[in-house]
Amino acid sequence: MRVTSKPSSPGAAPVSGVGKPTASSPVSAPSSVHSAEPVHDALSVSSTAQFIAVAEAHIATIPDIRTEKVDALKAKLDTEQYNPDGEAVAKGIVKEFTPPKEP
């Protein structure tokens, strides 16, 4: 964008006061710079963000592999006491990988 002191359209008023400051036009700092009180930043966290932080911290304490369940299944497999229903397993796999029906 280019700003000039000439009017760019018919009937427009000329622009004054645009340009470099001169020695006769002192520039002063905003009044907040001169205040004696220090400025502090503040942070406000919503209750939802606090809840998420607590949930994430709790989830981090839970192991990725539940070894007690894995060990129990291994013991059942070793003693041939684990006999899952093949049809139920197949239905569960199909259900998990089938997209939901749209209404």
C-alpha contacts under 8 A as a table, 3 or more apart, distances in Angstrom:
res1	aa1	res2	aa2	distance
4	T	7	P	7.64
4	T	15	V	7.50
5	S	14	P	5.82
5	S	15	V	5.10
5	S	16	S	6.69
5	S	18	V	7.56
6	K	14	P	5.74
6	K	15	V	7.13
7	P	10	P	7.12
7	P	11	G	7.84
7	P	12	A	5.50
7	P	13	A	6.15
7	P	14	P	5.18
7	P	15	V	7.34
8	S	12	A	7.08
9	S	12	A	5.69
15	V	18	V	6.90
21	P	25	S	6.07
21	P	26	P	7.76
22	T	25	S	5.36
22	T	26	P	7.66
23	A	26	P	6.56
29	A	33	V	6.52
29	A	34	H	7.84
30	P	33	V	5.75
30	P	34	H	7.50
31	S	34	H	5.46
31	S	35	S	6.89
32	S	35	S	5.36
35	S	38	P	7.80
45	V	49	A	6.23
45	V	50	Q	6.74
46	S	49	A	5.24
46	S	50	Q	6.36
47	S	50	Q	4.96
47	S	51	F	6.10
48	T	51	F	5.03
48	T	52	I	6.21
49	A	52	I	5.07
49	A	53	A	6.18
50	Q	53	A	5.10
50	Q	54	V	6.30
51	F	54	V	5.19
51	F	55	A	6.12
52	I	55	A	5.00
52	I	56	E	6.02
53	A	56	E	5.17
53	A	57	A	6.20
54	V	57	A	5.13
54	V	58	H	6.24
55	A	58	H	5.09
55	A	59	I	6.08
56	E	59	I	5.05
56	E	60	A	6.12
57	A	60	A	5.19
57	A	61	T	6.86
58	H	61	T	5.41
58	H	62	I	7.04
59	I	62	I	5.33
60	A	63	P	7.60
63	P	66	R	6.43
65	I	70	V	7.96
66	R	69	K	5.65
66	R	70	V	6.42
67	T	70	V	4.94
67	T	71	D	5.88
68	E	71	D	5.18
68	E	72	A	6.18
69	K	72	A	5.07
69	K	73	L	6.23
70	V	73	L	5.21
70	V	74	K	6.13
71	D	74	K	5.04
71	D	75	A	6.17
72	A	75	A	5.15
72	A	76	K	6.34
73	L	76	K	5.05
73	L	77	L	6.12
73	L	82	Y	7.36
74	K	77	L	5.03
74	K	78	D	6.07
75	A	78	D	5.10
75	A	79	T	6.27
76	K	79	T	5.23
76	K	80	E	5.84
76	K	81	Q	4.84
76	K	82	Y	5.06
77	L	80	E	4.90
77	L	81	Q	6.19
77	L	82	Y	5.38
78	D	81	Q	7.78
79	T	82	Y	7.88
80	E	83	N	7.43
84	P	88	A	7.92
84	P	89	V	7.37
85	D	88	A	5.33
85	D	89	V	6.32
86	G	89	V	5.10
86	G	90	A	6.17
87	E	90	A	5.08
87	E	91	K	6.15
88	A	91	K	5.09
88	A	92	G	6.09
89	V	92	G	5.08
89	V	93	I	6.26
90	A	93	I	5.17
90	A	94	V	6.23
91	K	94	V	5.13
91	K	95	K	5.96
92	G	95	K	5.05
92	G	96	E	6.06
93	I	96	E	5.16
93	I	97	F	6.37
94	V	97	F	5.38
94	V	98	T	5.89
95	K	98	T	5.26
96	E	99	P	7.98
